[in-house]
Amino acid sequence: MLSHSHAIVPSARILVVEDSPTQAQRLEHLLEQHGHEVDVASNGKIALDMARQRRPSLVLSDIVMPEMDGYELTRRLKAQLDLRDIPVILVTTMSEPEDVILGLECGADNFVLKPYDERYLVSRVHYMLMNREYLRLTQDAAAGIELNFNDKRHYITADRLQILNLLLSTYEAATQRNRDLRRSQEELEKRSAEVASTNRFLDSLIENIPNMVFIKDVPDLRFIHLNRAGEVLLGRPRSEVLGKTDHELFPREEADHFETEDRQVLARGTVGDIPEEVIHTLDKGVRILHTKKVPVLDERGKARHLLGISEDVTEQRAMEKEISRLSENLAERAAHLEASNRELESFSYSVSHDLRSPLGSIDGFAQALQERCGAALDDQGRRYLGLIRANAKRMSTLIDELLEFSKLSRRPVVKENTDMEAMLHEVIEAALQGSPPAPNKAEIDIGPLPAAQADAVLVRQVWANLISNAIKYSSKRAKPMIQISGHRLGDEVIYTVRDNGAGFDMAYYDRLFEVFQRVHHSREFEGSGIGLAIVQRIVVRHGGRVWAESKVDQGARFHFSLPAGPRGEGAQGSGPP
């Protein structure tokens, strides 16, 4: 009995005949992995010459090759006495009965059917190597037979073992193909189930999407699908829509528009976007739709269907119109307000300017009366004169600050990259010199201050007002402390002035930056109530913002932002203090 299972197969020289370089390399690598020496020929003619020069232990040959195919190579090997005992395995498709007969006719010893399993091919090779002596003896004893098939005469010299090997190979291949077919069938059923599941999901998605989804056939453009949202929008059950064209459902002008858009989308072969189209519905009257249409192509790229998705944007368009109307009204009111502000500022400037002269006269006459007649007045009279002069001077100060505030709206803002650190040192020195004497000198700590795009003259006033306030409101502390810092955040720089002074109640925050509004009584701290209003006006004109945080008797923090300067210029703060 011939056997090869579990036996040790000796190393052998194997001639691989294959015209495909990829397949030849694959076979060479496979056989070398099993310890064999491999020669490779690209066709039968080259293989025959190589067999004569380096006798192989076995030939593994493809059939279809240029110059000399596998059948002819096998015939010539079997025709030569010194080569006929070399076992030949043909790798073939064996797809037709004639292939089987040709394989027997040429005298091949065994067959491997394509596509082959590598383990099976190696087992065939080892089978032939282990039983080649027995095969040689049976070949010597073989008798030829004639066979007629399809009106052709074939002379077959194969022995019973060769025929049996061929039949076994054919049977094994058929069995393998049946297994592959079953696996393919199972895979197909699995894929079909997955496709069915996906289709159910897509159908559910389309059915429940809140926008109308429809499909029309091509070229008639009849509705073949409509989802639930489409039924609700049109006010018709799908049974009344499917199979009909737009002209059977909508007014003529409307239907002409829909069809024209459909034809244009199909002609372009791309997605069509119709931002606004009017449609008459049964239940909802005239609606406005935003529709997108796309041609659905077959495997040849020809449009078979037209898919459309329509969103009802009626309320959205009405809201957009209302927003546009309100924006126009707002712009008109803003223009009126701006004009009123200009008039008010002009009036304030005129009034303030005109009040200077009578105030000067009041103060001057009061001073003259005090100097000439002061001795004749009693204490009450002298006190009245002092109050007149003090209030005249206070009024004059208010007028000066009001004039300065009015000028801010007329002065153009000229932005440039501004070095805040250099500016701040000058402002602090001036603020300390101009402040009234205090029992304790404030300790001022200056942190990083990135550069900003700002009008240096105006921003200097911002720093002056904030620092003067910090010095004033912390002056009654045993150890006044002021911290100044800045950091860059995106495209802006945020600066902070922090003190440990009197602070203020956040309940009064809304009036903090208003003109002549104060959160402290003048008996506690002097001031006109216009300094923070100036700060806000300047910062806002730069496109920035200003805000504050405080608790009573726990100090205050004032922040303001300005557009950032180019990176790399000025001190660079990495984050908030």
Protein Blocks (a to p, Z undefined) as FASTA:
>chain_A
ZZfehiacdddddddddfblklmmmmmmmmmmnopacdddfbfklmmmmmmmmccfbdcd
dfbdghiafklmmmmmmmpmklmmpccddddfklafklmmmmmmnopabdcdddddfklm
mmmmmmmmmmmmmmmmmmmmpccddddeehiacddfbdfklmmmmmmmmmmmmmmmmmmm
mmmmmmmmmmmmmmmmmmmmmmmmmmmpcbdcdddddfklpafbdcfklmmmnopafklm
gopafklmmcfklmmmmmmmmmmmmmnopacddfbacdddfklopadddddddddddfko
pafbdcdddddfklmmmmmmmmmmmmmmmmmmmmmmmmmmmmmmmmmmmmmmmmmmmmmm
mmmmmmmmmmmmmmmpcfklmmmmmmmmmmmmmmmmmmmmmmmmmmmmmpccddddddfk
lmmmmmmmmmmmmpccdfbdcdddddddddddddfklmmmmmmmmmmmmmmmmmmpmbdc
dddddddehjaccdddddfbebpafklmmmmmgghiafbdfklpgcehlmmmmmmmmmmm
nopacdddddehiapadddddddddehiajddfbdZZ
